[in-house]
Amino acid sequence: MTNTDTPAPNRVASSPPRRSPGIRRLRRTIALALVRGAAHATGASLVGLLFWWITHR
């Protein structure tokens, strides 16, 4: 039997290493800040659009 006839060993897919709690907290904080900023900007633009619509009727 040659080396090419032997089957490859079964390998278990390893999971990626977990991030540290500090990194996870930082990512969560950044994501929350972006969502809150987008919500604030959307609300401000809707209020501005409503104000413009009322004053230009």
C-alpha positions in Angstrom: 0.0 0.0 0.0 1.4 3.4 -0.9 1.0 6.6 0.9 -1.6 7.9 -1.5 -3.9 4.9 -0.7 -4.3 5.7 3.0 -7.4 7.7 3.8 -7.0 11.2 5.3 -7.5 11.3 9.0 -10.9 12.6 10.2 -10.5 16.1 11.6 -13.0 17.7 13.8 -13.7 21.3 12.7 -12.5 23.5 15.5 -14.6 26.4 16.6 -13.0 29.9 16.4 -11.6 31.2 19.7 -14.0 33.1 21.8 -13.5 36.8 22.1 -12.7 38.2 25.5 -15.6 39.7 27.5 -14.0 43.2 27.1 -14.0 42.9 23.3 -17.6 41.7 23.2 -18.7 44.5 25.5 -16.9 47.1 23.3 -18.5 45.7 20.1 -21.9 45.7 21.7 -21.4 49.3 22.9 -20.3 50.5 19.5 -23.3 48.7 17.8 -25.7 50.2 20.3 -24.3 53.7 19.8 -24.6 53.4 16.0 -28.2 52.2 16.3 -29.1 55.0 18.8 -27.4 57.5 16.5 -29.3 56.3 13.5 -32.6 56.4 15.4 -31.9 59.9 16.7 -31.0 61.1 13.2 -34.1 59.5 11.7 -36.3 61.0 14.3 -34.7 64.4 13.9 -35.2 64.3 10.1 -38.8 63.2 10.5 -39.5 66.1 12.8 -37.7 68.5 10.5 -39.6 67.2 7.5 -42.9 67.6 9.4 -42.0 71.2 10.5 -41.1 72.0 6.9 -44.3 70.5 5.6 -46.4 72.5 8.2 -44.7 75.8 7.4 -44.8 75.4 3.6 -48.5 74.5 3.2 
